């Protein structure tokens, strides 16, 4: 996955006025509470990327 795909997911999967995920409702016709699993996945990928850049690949 590329960074732009993670940003696209986070741009579409936002909290609606009713507390449900707008992206899941529009794309999959599902009522899913926010944050949905796509948001969890995208934010975890971003966190891993930021941590790797910060540490410079040192373990």
N, C-alpha and C positions, 0 to 999 in steps of 0.2 A: 504494500500500500504506500501511496505517496502522501506527503503532507497535505497537498491540496484536497485529497479525498477526505481526509479527517476534518479539514476545515469545512468542506461541503456538508458533511454529516452534522457537524455542530451548528451550522447555519440554518439547517432545515429542521432539525429535531430540537425544538424549543418548547418551553412550557406554555400551554394555552391558558386562557382565563379560568378554565375549569380544573387546572392542575394536571391535565393529560398532555401527552406528547403530540404536538401538531404534526410532525413528520410521519409518525406511525399512522395517524388517522388519515392523512392525505395519501400516502404511498401504499399503505397496506390495509386500509379500512379497519384498523384495529384500535381499540381503546387501550392504551398502555399508559400507566402512570409515569410522570416525568421524575427522574431521568430514566429513560428506557435503556435497554441493553446496548443499543448502538451508541448512545452518548457515553455510557460507561466504558465501552471499548475505545472510542475515539479519544477520550480524556486520558485513559491509561496509556495509549500509544504516544500521545503528546508528552506525558510525564516521562516515559522511558526515553524518548528522544532528547528531551531537555536534560535529563540526568546523565545520559551518555555524553552529550556535548560538554556538560559541566565537568565531569570527571575525566574527559579526554580519553575514554576507553581504558583507563587504568583500573585494574581490579585488585 
